[in-house]
Amino acid sequence: MTSRGSSITKHFNKSNLEHTTSQSTSWASRHGIGLAFPSAISGLAVALTFPNYSWSLLAWVAVSPFLMALGRAQRLREVIWTTLVFGFFYFYFSLWWLNTLTIFNPFIPLGIVLLGVALSGYLVAFSVPAWFVMRRLSAQWIPLVLATLWVAVEYLRGLGPFGFPWNYLGHSQLPTFPKLAQCADIAGVYGISWLIVFANALFATAALCRWKEIKWTTVARQLALPLAALLVVLYCVIRIYPDHALLKVEAMRQSDAEGTIRIAVLQPNISQLEKVGYYSATSEEEALAAEQQMTSTTLRLLEETSGSQAKLIVMPESSFNSTYFVYQKELHETLARYARALDADILFGADRRETQSDYAARLRHPFTGHSERSFPNLVVRSMEGQPVLLEEPEETVPTVAAFLVRREEGLTSTVYDKIHLVPFGETAPIFDRIPFFQEYILMVGTYARGTEYTIFQSDRARVGVMICFESTFASLARAYAQRKANLLCVITNDGWYDPTYVGEHSRFGRWVFSLPFLRTLVASGPAQHFYHSVFRAIETRTPVIRAANTGISAIILPSGEIVRQLGWHERGTFWHDVTLLRSHTTWYARFGDWLALGCVAIWAGVLCAGVVTALRHRRLARAATGEGHANSRAQ
């Protein structure tokens, strides 16, 4: 550390102590209000940077009040309290649209509160080492280290069975600054998050120095270099690199293309209430009638593509509602006839069932490249004097799957099973062991996790599929790119998040959802989900076809440009000629989360240093206390 840096750090800590001493008797200080209030405002401001508000520019200063509160904190409990307040406002309001699920589960409002608290816990892993750094490093290094710690925690938030890579800071920039998103093919969304936190930390450090009455000239000397570095990097990633990247994509399209394929997309816009009504039917006749109605809607829409001359038709997740789709041979034949009549392959989502023995065998050897699946057949059970029954051959496990019907052979045995299941929506890790909790509180079933990165072959297209929530995982798109996929398909059903459902069944819900601030938040889910698909296209420089039941469906080019789109709650089809690029790999697809992993390594180092320092201080304090007691006894 330089002498100037050392002096400003000493001044920083000395001034902090003086401020704490002078304010220790205030009511706000005793209750932490002085730190909690700016943290709450900061968290709310961050939430407003995401769709549907999309105040992207606000993200560059929104985190600053929280960082200033961290710099003013004197005790560890203040750091944790401040972080939980910031994190709760950040996550609770940016995910407030999940309240639309109340119509399906009355415990959802409580669940969103708990989700906000749980996600705030990740931020504690940022704030504690950040607090340690802010008290010991010179001002010029604080922005660099804080940005690194933040990205490390964002990366960790996306790992494990509870991984939730939703609403990273970098995601907020796409609606307003699409050029900035072009650098995602180098470092992913983490690079954008790093720049945003660097800027926020720079502003917060300058403000803290002034709050501690450090001279402007001293502050300017310390922060001039990081400010200049930030401006240079921003100029490069906004003005220089996007033009270079887009020219490179256009050159590949002109000289390194495998050809074009016309792709049609279906958006049936079937209400989720209709889909849920099928499962809650009180009789087999009622369930069959509901299923036939939804299937007829989908097939009529399929007929509308007859004049498109498309060679690949992409349909949404859960295109066919029955959990027993694999047994519906008549429907399989119907789809095969449509594929032959339309002269096109059909890619769609539906539930799949597999025998427990087959699934157990696959679990022993996962990710080996074997994507062929055998479909079980129902077994006839008959007893004298009893009606004939059709039963499953043995115990089965369900999966959320994608299927391909080829015009030459009908329904193929190549299947993709969803790998990243929705926590507490399609699976309940750990909590599924609590009696009755999953059935009566979560009200969800348990699906089996997929074990292969399936590549579907359709003419020249090598297609990798992401189902719904999976489109938020950049690692999955990268895995497909590494396996030479030249087309990515996102099939989803965001019909769950329709705010009109609650309004139709509850006067109070209709009133709450119509309030000026909340009515924008409650409709944010589909848009937030949609922009993840745009990032996947940019990161891998691969076209993305997005088919959503109720919207937003789109065709996204490798540049991130949206060339065709159907909005929320529209029903229809569209098609477009998509250029397929030869197998190529971006820096991000080749090296993955290199930036995030580097940040995690530094985060771990800072955390270890903090623990060692705290233990040393505690040992010295105990030694000093023991020496004081010894002196008092001697006297």
DRENVO-81346 format. One record per residue (C-alpha): residue in one letter; z, y, x. Coordinates in steps of 0.02 Angstrom, whole numbers, padded with zeros to 5 digits, always signed. Each point is the difference from the previous one (the first is absolute). Layout:
# DRENVO-81346
aZYX ...
***
This chain:
# DRENVO-81346
m+00000+00000+00000 t-00043+00173+00068 s+00135+00131+00031 r-00067+00103-00146 g-00002-00154-00109 s+00178-00042+00053 s+00062+00175-00038 i-00078+00005-00174 t+00073-00171-00041 k+00175+00059+00053 h-00023+00158-00101 f-00061-00107-00145 n+00157-00109-00002 k+00120+00143+00037 s-00070+00104-00142 n+00009-00151-00114 l+00185-00019+00036 e+00033+00185-00030 h-00091-00005-00168 t+00095-00155-00052 t+00168+00076+00047 s-00035+00161-00094 q-00061-00089-00155 s+00119-00149-00003 t+00108+00073-00137 s-00141+00037-00122 w-00013-00105-00157 a-00186-00035+00030 s+00035-00061+00176 r+00141-00115-00054 h-00110-00081-00133 g-00162-00001+00098 i-00089+00112-00127 g-00065+00113+00136 l-00100-00146+00071 a-00037-00095-00160 f-00085+00142-00094 p-00137+00038+00128 s-00024-00187+00023 a-00027-00023-00187 i-00125+00143-00005 s-00087-00075+00152 g-00012-00173-00080 l-00069+00072-00162 a-00128+00102+00097 v-00060-00157+00090 a-00017-00091-00168 l-00114+00139-00062 t-00121-00024+00144 f-00061-00163-00077 p-00113-00020-00152 n-00005+00060-00133 y+00069+00165+00066 s-00085-00028+00169 w+00072+00155+00084 s-00058-00071+00166 l+00025+00159+00101 l+00184+00004-00049 a+00028-00161+00099 w-00015+00097+00163 v+00162+00094-00037 a+00084-00105-00135 v+00102-00108+00118 s+00066+00150+00100 p+00152+00040-00110 f+00058-00180+00015 l-00021+00002+00189 m+00096+00164+00008 a+00140-00079-00100 l+00005-00144+00124 g+00012+00124+00144 r+00148+00085-00084 a+00094-00162-00038 q+00155-00030+00105 r+00057-00171-00057 l-00090-00164-00028 r+00049-00006-00183 e-00081+00170-00025 v-00160-00067+00078 i-00001-00151-00116 w+00043+00101-00155 t-00134+00129+00039 t-00130-00136+00028 l+00040-00092-00160 v-00018+00160-00101 f-00167+00042+00082 g-00066-00177-00015 f+00053-00019-00181 f-00091+00158-00055 y-00151-00049+00105 f-00019-00176-00067 y+00071+00017-00175 f-00116+00141-00051 s-00155-00064+00090 l+00025-00168-00088 w+00057+00071-00167 w-00159-00069-00080 l+00079-00173+00005 n+00096+00054-00156 t-00158-00046-00095 l+00058-00181+00018 t+00150+00035-00112 i-00099-00067-00148 f-00005-00170+00085 n+00175+00000+00076 p+00144+00113-00058 f+00086-00013+00169 i-00142+00091+00089 p+00082+00174+00004 l+00151-00074+00088 g-00116-00098+00115 i-00090+00159+00055 v+00167+00081+00044 l+00047-00153+00105 l-00174-00001+00079 g+00021+00182+00050 v+00169-00039+00080 a-00067-00155+00088 l-00150+00091+00074 s+00115+00141+00054 g+00091-00129+00103 y-00153-00017+00111 l+00009+00186+00038 v+00177-00022+00065 a-00081-00101+00139 f-00095+00160+00040 s+00135+00130-00023 v+00138-00078+00106 p-00104-00013+00161 a-00081+00168-00043 w+00171+00081-00011 f+00046-00077+00167 v-00160+00070+00078 m+00018+00174-00075 r+00173+00018+00078 r-00053-00053+00175 l-00183+00042+00038 s-00072+00170+00037 a-00094+00083-00142 q-00172-00032+00073 w+00022-00189-00013 i+00076-00008-00174 p-00163+00009-00102 l-00080-00137+00105 v+00147-00120-00017 l+00033+00035-00185 a-00182-00032-00046 t+00008-00163+00096 l+00161-00056-00086 w-00070+00040-00173 v-00159-00102+00026 a+00104-00147+00064 v+00101-00002-00161 e-00156+00018-00108 y-00071-00153+00086 l+00161-00099-00024 r+00000+00044-00185 g-00162-00099-00022 l+00066-00162+00077 g+00077-00156-00074 p+00010-00068-00177 f+00061+00169-00064 g-00136+00096+00094 f-00052+00158-00093 p-00130+00103+00095 w-00020+00124-00142 n-00002+00190+00017 y+00009+00019+00188 l-00011+00184+00046 g-00178-00024+00064 h-00058-00059-00170 s+00034+00173-00072 q-00143+00080+00096 l-00150-00095-00068 p-00028+00093-00164 t-00003+00172+00083 f-00047-00033+00182 p-00120-00149+00002 k-00062+00049+00173 l+00174-00025+00072 a-00002-00177-00068 q-00149-00045+00111 c+00116-00027+00148 a+00073-00149-00094 d-00131-00110+00085 i+00096+00029+00162 a+00185-00004-00045 g+00004-00037-00186 v+00099+00109-00119 y+00141+00002+00127 g-00093+00124+00110 i-00006+00125-00143 s+00184-00026-00040 w+00042+00029+00183 l-00090+00168+00001 i+00084+00056-00161 v+00176-00040+00061 f-00038+00079+00170 a-00044+00163-00089 n+00154-00009-00111 a+00113-00036+00148 l-00076+00146+00094 f+00041+00121-00142 a+00172-00075-00026 t+00044+00012+00185 a-00053+00182+00007 a+00102+00040-00155 l+00154-00092+00066 c-00010+00094+00164 r-00001+00165-00094 w+00141-00059-00113 k+00100-00033+00157 e-00043+00176+00060 i-00105-00054+00148 k-00116+00139+00057 w-00180-00003-00062 t-00063+00012+00178 t+00095-00157+00049 v-00061-00091-00155 a-00180+00054+00031 r+00005-00064+00179 q+00065-00169-00058 l-00119-00024-00146 a-00159+00080+00065 l-00064-00162+00078 p+00029-00114-00152 l-00074+00133-00116 a-00155+00015+00109 a-00017-00189+00008 l+00013-00013-00189 l-00134+00132-00028 v-00118-00083+00124 v+00022-00173-00078 l-00023+00068-00176 y-00158+00089+00051 c-00068-00161+00074 v+00044-00112-00149 i-00059+00125-00131 r-00150+00086+00079 i-00067-00112+00140 y+00041-00184-00032 p-00054-00011-00185 d-00177+00059+00040 h-00011-00123+00145 a+00067-00144-00106 l-00114+00034-00148 l-00152+00015+00113 k+00044-00167+00076 v+00015-00080-00173 e-00169+00071-00050 a-00079-00063+00161 m+00067-00175-00036 r-00069+00009-00176 q-00172+00046+00068 s-00012-00120+00146 d+00130-00137-00019 a-00007-00048-00184 e-00022-00176-00067 g-00084+00069-00155 t+00057+00061-00169 i+00072-00088-00150 r+00010+00068-00176 i+00177-00018-00066 a+00056+00025-00180 v+00180+00038-00048 l+00081-00036-00170 q+00145+00099-00074 p+00049-00086-00164 n+00145+00120-00041 i+00099-00133-00093 s+00173+00062-00048 q+00144-00081+00090 l+00086-00014-00168 e-00141-00117-00053 k+00023-00103+00157 v+00188-00012-00021 g-00025-00040-00185 y-00089-00159+00053 y+00156-00060+00092 s+00118+00050-00139 a-00103-00081-00139 t+00106-00099-00122 s-00130-00136-00028 e-00142-00085+00091 e-00123+00069-00127 e+00058+00178+00030 a-00010-00022+00190 l-00173-00078-00011 a-00065+00142-00111 a+00067+00132+00122 e-00076-00089+00149 q-00170-00019-00084 q-00003+00183-00047 m+00034+00058+00178 t-00125-00125+00072 s-00134+00060-00122 t+00029+00180+00054 t-00022-00048+00182 l-00156-00105-00030 r-00082+00137-00105 l+00027+00120+00143 l-00075-00129+00118 e-00157-00001-00106 e-00019+00187+00026 t-00044-00032+00182 s-00156-00098-00050 g-00117+00143+00046 s+00085+00045+00162 q-00080-00136+00110 a+00168-00011+00088 k+00027-00148+00115 l+00190+00009-00001 i+00106+00047-00152 v+00182+00042+00033 m+00128-00015-00140 p+00186+00048+00002 e+00158-00098+00031 s+00051-00107-00150 s-00175+00010-00074 f+00049-00155-00099 n+00177+00000-00062 s+00045-00182-00017 t+00120-00073+00127 y-00098-00162-00021 f-00170+00069+00050 v-00030-00143+00123 y-00001-00123-00146 q-00122+00098-00109 k-00160-00094+00043 e-00095+00076-00145 l+00035+00176+00063 h-00054-00054+00176 e-00167-00058-00072 t-00019+00162-00098 l+00023+00102+00159 a-00125-00111+00091 r-00129+00034-00137 y+00029+00186+00013 a-00022-00007+00190 r-00166-00091-00019 a-00061+00115-00139 l+00047+00157+00096 d-00058-00073+00167 a+00162+00060+00078 d+00160-00067+00074 i+00160+00046-00094 l+00164+00038+00088 f+00155+00014-00108 g+00187-00025-00007 a+00102-00125-00102 d+00158-00103+00015 r-00016-00168+00086 r+00106-00155-00003 e+00018-00127+00139 t+00099-00159+00012 q+00163+00014+00094 s-00054-00135+00124 d-00163+00091+00044 y+00090+00165+00023 a+00135-00078+00109 a-00135-00076+00110 r-00083+00171+00022 l+00167+00081+00042 r+00017-00117+00148 h-00163+00065+00074 p-00028+00179-00060 f-00139+00118+00054 t-00113-00135+00074 g-00158+00063-00085 h-00007-00133-00137 s-00031+00093-00164 e-00067-00143-00105 r+00110-00049-00147 s-00004-00147-00119 f+00028+00041-00182 p+00120-00121-00089 n-00050-00080-00164 l+00108-00018-00153 v+00062-00176-00036 v-00007-00076-00174 r+00171-00060-00059 s+00008-00102-00159 m+00137-00100-00083 e-00015-00109-00153 g+00026+00103-00155 q-00001+00164+00096 p-00141+00130+00018 v-00103-00005+00160 l+00064+00125+00130 l-00083+00075+00152 e+00122+00023+00143 e-00008+00055+00181 p-00011-00147+00122 e+00159+00048+00091 e+00109+00150+00035 t-00108+00152+00043 v+00022+00170+00081 p-00092+00156-00060 t-00092+00122+00112 v-00087+00166-00030 a-00178-00038+00053 a-00179+00059+00020 f-00147-00114-00041 l-00187+00006+00030 v-00133-00065-00120 r-00166-00023+00088 r-00163-00003-00094 e-00054-00158+00091 e+00157-00106-00021 g+00115+00080-00127 l+00186+00017+00033 t+00027-00036+00184 s+00149-00084+00078 t+00024+00147+00118 v+00154+00095-00058 y+00106+00142+00064 d+00185-00006-00045 k+00096+00164+00008 i+00102+00011+00161 h+00103+00159-00028 l+00088-00023-00166 v+00082+00146-00091 p+00189-00003+00034 f+00094-00019-00164 g-00165-00008-00093 e-00080-00162+00057 t+00140-00066+00108 a+00186+00030+00024 p+00051-00048+00177 i+00185-00042+00014 f+00034+00062-00177 d-00087-00150-00075 r+00153-00101+00052 i+00114+00099-00116 p+00015-00094-00166 f-00091+00084-00144 f-00033+00159+00100 q-00187-00028+00016 e-00027-00055-00180 y+00109+00126-00092 i+00015+00152+00115 l-00162+00003+00101 m-00096-00089-00140 v-00133-00062+00122 g-00064-00169+00055 t-00021-00064+00176 y-00172-00023+00077 a-00035-00096+00159 r-00060+00096+00151 g-00176-00025+00066 t-00029-00081+00169 e-00179+00046+00050 y-00108+00153+00034 t-00147-00059-00105 i-00174+00068+00033 f-00118-00020-00149 q-00185-00015+00039 s-00120+00085-00122 d-00177+00024+00067 r+00021+00109+00154 a+00173+00056-00051 r+00154-00075+00082 v+00135+00055-00119 g+00187+00019+00030 v+00105+00024-00157 m+00161+00098-00022 i+00090-00021-00166 c+00091+00150-00073 f+00155+00042+00107 e-00083-00079+00152 s-00115+00149+00020 t+00150+00097+00068 f+00008-00117+00152 a-00117+00058+00137 s+00037-00161+00095 l-00091-00103-00132 a-00159+00104+00007 r+00009-00008+00189 a+00015-00190-00005 y-00160-00008-00102 a-00091+00117+00119 q+00051-00108+00146 r-00073-00150-00093 k-00169+00089-00015 a+00012+00053-00183 n-00129+00135-00036 l+00061+00039-00176 l+00176+00023-00070 c+00040-00018-00185 v+00159+00063-00083 i+00028-00078-00171 t+00147+00068-00096 n+00080+00027-00170 d+00090+00168-00007 g+00009-00011-00189 w+00188-00027+00017 y+00022+00183+00044 d-00066+00082-00158 p+00125+00131-00062 t-00069-00007-00177 y+00081-00170-00030 v+00176+00070+00005 g-00051+00149-00106 e-00070-00113-00134 h+00162-00098-00016 s+00136+00129+00033 r+00018+00178-00062 f+00121+00038+00141 g-00120-00074+00129 r-00143+00102-00073 w+00105+00158+00015 v+00053-00036+00180 f-00175-00045+00057 s-00069+00160-00077 l+00114+00118+00097 p-00106+00114+00113 f+00063-00062+00169 l+00024-00182-00045 r-00165-00026-00092 t-00092+00027+00164 l+00116-00116+00098 v-00009-00139-00129 a-00190-00011+00014 s-00002-00006+00191 g+00003-00187+00032 p-00185-00046-00016 a-00056+00147+00108 q+00128-00039+00136 h-00057-00180+00000 f-00184+00047+00005 y+00010+00103+00160 h+00061-00150+00098 s-00172-00078-00027 v-00082+00153+00076 f+00108-00018+00155 r-00049-00184+00015 a-00185+00050+00002 i+00028+00130+00136 e+00113-00108+00108 t-00124-00143+00009 r-00162+00100-00032 t-00042-00128-00133 p-00058+00034-00179 v+00135-00027-00131 i-00040-00052-00179 r+00145+00035-00117 a+00003-00080-00173 a+00149+00049-00108 n+00032-00055-00178 t+00045+00174-00065 g-00057+00102+00151 i-00025+00068+00127 s-00154-00104+00048 a-00112+00062+00139 i-00122-00036+00140 i+00062+00073+00164 l-00110+00016+00153 p+00061-00030+00180 s+00013+00189+00018 g+00126+00006-00141 e-00127+00082-00116 i+00015-00054-00183 v-00177-00023-00064 r+00035-00076-00172 q+00158+00007-00103 l+00071-00037-00172 g+00158+00097-00042 w+00162-00051-00082 h-00015-00077-00174 e-00190-00009-00001 r-00096-00157-00047 g-00168-00035+00080 t-00102-00062+00145 f-00091+00078+00147 w-00097-00062+00149 h-00058+00062+00168 d-00099-00059+00152 v+00124-00028+00141 t-00054-00011+00182 l+00082-00142+00094 l+00034+00033+00183 r-00008-00136+00131 s+00164-00063+00066 h+00084+00144+00089 t+00181+00042+00032 t+00082+00170+00003 w+00135+00042+00125 y+00131-00022-00136 a-00072-00166-00060 r-00004-00064+00179 f+00170+00058+00062 g+00092+00016-00164 d+00159+00101-00015 w+00008+00042+00184 l+00072+00173-00033 a+00130-00063-00123 l+00053-00143+00114 g+00019+00121+00146 c+00107+00109-00112 v+00107-00150-00048 a+00030-00039+00185 i+00058+00179+00032 w+00105-00002-00159 a+00087-00158+00060 g+00032+00080+00169 v+00075+00157-00078 l+00107-00106-00117 c+00067-00102+00145 a+00035+00157+00101 g+00093+00074-00148 v+00107-00156-00022 v+00042-00006+00187 t+00046+00184+00001 a+00109-00017-00155 l+00092-00149+00076 r+00027+00094+00163 h+00070+00151-00091 r+00116-00110-00102 r+00062-00087+00159 l+00031+00168+00085 a+00089+00066-00154 r+00114-00152-00005 a+00034+00018+00186 a+00043+00184-00023 t+00113-00041-00148 g+00089-00134+00100 e+00025+00119+00147 g+00070+00131-00118 h+00126-00123-00073 a+00051-00053+00176 n+00030+00180+00053 s+00103+00035-00157 r+00110-00152+00034 a+00022+00053+00181 q+00060+00170-00055 
***
